[in-house]
């Protein structure tokens, strides 16, 4: 397949310019220049933006207000620590082929995926578990974690979630007096710096891969944690960042699914067959790295095309728009299945 990633030979908004403080755009661009399994259809980038424009920008790319029905929020540092736990455990909710998903019941509603995770953590706070307390987290038991995520079936990668929660508690106690607010303060008003600190200080947030002997950065959960702090506090208090627009999209499995549905991403025949047959794609494989790199760059090109058409949007806005669309689109081809703690 044609894998050229040519963004500079014509008068388009697709030339890579400006800062790349996270190193995500530059490292994933390297992947796209060499990709042999995944490509971006630039024409479909433009067509998708045309549809968004026809439907009205404001309702298409503006981020919704922070949800407080499924998220714990008391406006204090307890919320800040709770958000770190939320994003430390925010990964891999899908079930094995042909098996039902993990779900919970919360306030009369059956939930799965991310919303089930958020609601389970909020439910536990409502029941008296101090999920903001670093000491409690550092030694959290298997029984406590099972109680938190009780529902229909067992949440995937249960043991990894225990390990991540304990790491959050341990690192906060050892380096930050038990307070995630101290990490945010160290970031000095920079969302980028916060994401990099998370990856540096918490191994479970260090979302990088090796591709043809090159280190590729994604930092999905580290970036989304910065975004969640920003959104939960409406850009105020701990959520005040001067460089929020420098974050990239958060490469997971739902975004490439909707981007493929919109014909923005294209897979070679063998990769398409494996994904459509719900076969496992190994974490760190060339195919998986290329899918995630293409997702990052497809969102970046959508952002630039949106801006070229006169509307201001950052990558997080584009990410949110696509993620919501993925949740609300009934008939799509399957997402790629990779068992990983990073998304």
Helices and strands as residue ranges (DSSP letters): H 24-34, E 38-40, H 42-55, H 57-61, H 77-88, E 103-106, E 109-112, H 113-126, H 134-138, H 142-148, H 158-176, H 180-187, H 191-201, G 203-205, E 208-211, E 214-217, H 220-232, G 237-239, G 244-246, H 254-261, E 265-267, H 269-276, H 286-308, H 315-328
